[in-house]
Amino acid sequence: MRLQKHYVRTVKDKDYSKWVVVIPPEKVKELDWKESEELEPKIFHGGLILLPKKLKLK
């Protein structure tokens, strides 16, 4: 997997960007995730957990 920074736009001399995590297709298939599925990010012990919004981690 890879973390990438993507330029979005410049407004009043300020650059805006977003961060994208690239997940290999075989992992997406293994998780049975679909394109445009909403994911819920959770920070846990200094790491990032991504879960489909339909699942809830308490």
N, C-alpha and C positions, 0 to 999 in steps of 0.2 A: 504494500500500500504506500501511497505517497501523499504528502500534504503540499498543495499548490496554492499560491497567491495569484488571484486574477484581478487585473485592473478593471474597474467598472466605469468610472467617469471622473471628470475634473469639474469642480464647482468653485468659482471664485479663487482660483489658484490652489485649491486643496484637492489632492488626489484621494479617491475612494476606491477601495478594493474589497474583495471577499475571499474567504478561504474555502478551498474545496478539498475533500478527501477522496482520492481515487481508489475505488474498491475493485479488485479483479472480478471479471464476469463469473468465474467459477464459484467465488464466495457468495456473490449475489444469488446465483442459482441454488447453491447449497442452503442458503437462508430462506429461499422461496420469497425473496423480496421482488416487488414489481417497480417498474419505472414510475417516478413521481410519487412513490409512497412516502408519506410523512414519517420522519424519524424523530424520536425524542432523545436529546443528548443528556447524559448524566455524568457528572464528575465523580470518580470513585478512587480514592487512594492515589491521586496524582495521575490517573488515567481517564480515558474517555470511553463510555459505553454508549452505543447507539442501539435503540430498540424501536420497533415500529410503534407508532402512537397507539395502535389498537391494544398493545401490551402495556401494562403499567408496572413500573418498578418502584416499590415504596421504600 
